[in-house]
Amino acid sequence: MTRRILVLLAFALAACSGGDDGGGPTGEALANDLGCLACHTAGATDLAPSWNGLFGSTVKLENGSSVTADRDYLQRSIEDPQADIVEGYGRSMPTIPMTDAERSALVDYIESLG
């Protein structure tokens, strides 16, 4: 539990410290800057689903339903992390304010991971 709190604090600090250099960051740079990769690692984690192989896969939700991890699902999950909770992960992802362009860049990056 303490680790989860520290990760959430890291997200909050990262969200406050990020800046746009005018050209906009790449999705990977944004994921690093916002602290997303602290939980959404390449391997299995108890904090958050891996992004590797996520795009296009079927995701089982806490409410028993399933969704396809397409662009719409990923955009919604980033914008409102509490909308569709992935089974086994609870409500640990914070809402991080970002622009539509940043959210789209992040989804592009997740899509590039398969």
N, C-alpha and C positions, 0 to 999 in steps of 0.2 A: 504493500500500500504506500509506503514512504517513497519508493522508487517512482510510482505513478504520480505522486504529488510533485516530485522533483521534475519529472518530464513535463508535466503541465506548466510548471513555472518556467521551464526552459522555452516552451512554446510561447508563453506570454512575453518573455524578454525578447525572443527572436522577432516576434511580430512588431514590437515597438522599435527595434533597432534597424529594421530593414529600410532600404531606400532605393529609389529608382533613379538610375543615372540618365534617364531621358530616353534611352533606347529600349528600355524594358529588359528585365532579366530573362534568361532562358528558363524553361520549366525546371531543369535540374538545379540551376543556381537558386531559383526561388525555393525549391524543396529544401535545399541546404540552408538558405537564409532564414526561412520560417521555422526550421527545426523539424520538418515533417519526417525526415529520414531517421530521426532519433527513435521513432516507433515503427514506421513503415519500411523496415529493412528488407534486404533481399531474402532472408531466411525466416523461419518460423519465429514468432515472438508472442508473448502473452499480453502485449500491450496493444497491438494493432495488426490488421491483416497486412501481409506482404504485398507490395505493388508488383513484384515480378510475376508475370503470367496472369495478373488480375484482369486486364482489359479483355472483354469478350467472354469471360468466364461466368458461370452461374454462382451467385452469392446467396447463401442461406441467411435469412434475417432472423432476429430475435423473436419476432412474432410468428415464426413458422413458415412464412412465405419465402419465395426465392425471386431474385431479379437477375437480369443480365447486367454485368458491369460495363455498360456502354457509356458514351459521352454524357448523355442526360443523367444517368445514375451518378456518375462521378462528379459532375458539376453540382448536382443537388447535395451530394454527400459532403462536398467541400463547403458549400454555401450554408447548409443547415445540417451539421453533423449528427444531430439528434433525430432527423427525419426517418432514417432507415438504419437501425442498429444491426450490425453484423453479429450473428449468433456467436456467443462466447466472448465478446469483447466489452459489453456494457457501454455506458455513456461516458467514456473517458476522453474523447476527442473534443478539444475546445473549438469554439468558433473563432476563426482568425479573419479579420477584415481584409479583403483584397478586392481589387478591381476585376471587372469581367475579363479583361485582357490577361491579368495574372492567373485567374482561375482557368482560363482556356489554355494558357501556356503550361500550367501544372497538369491538366488533363492530357495535353499533347505528350508530355514527358511520361506519364503513366501508360499511355497508349504505346509509346515506343518501347516499353519494357515487356510488351506482349500481353 
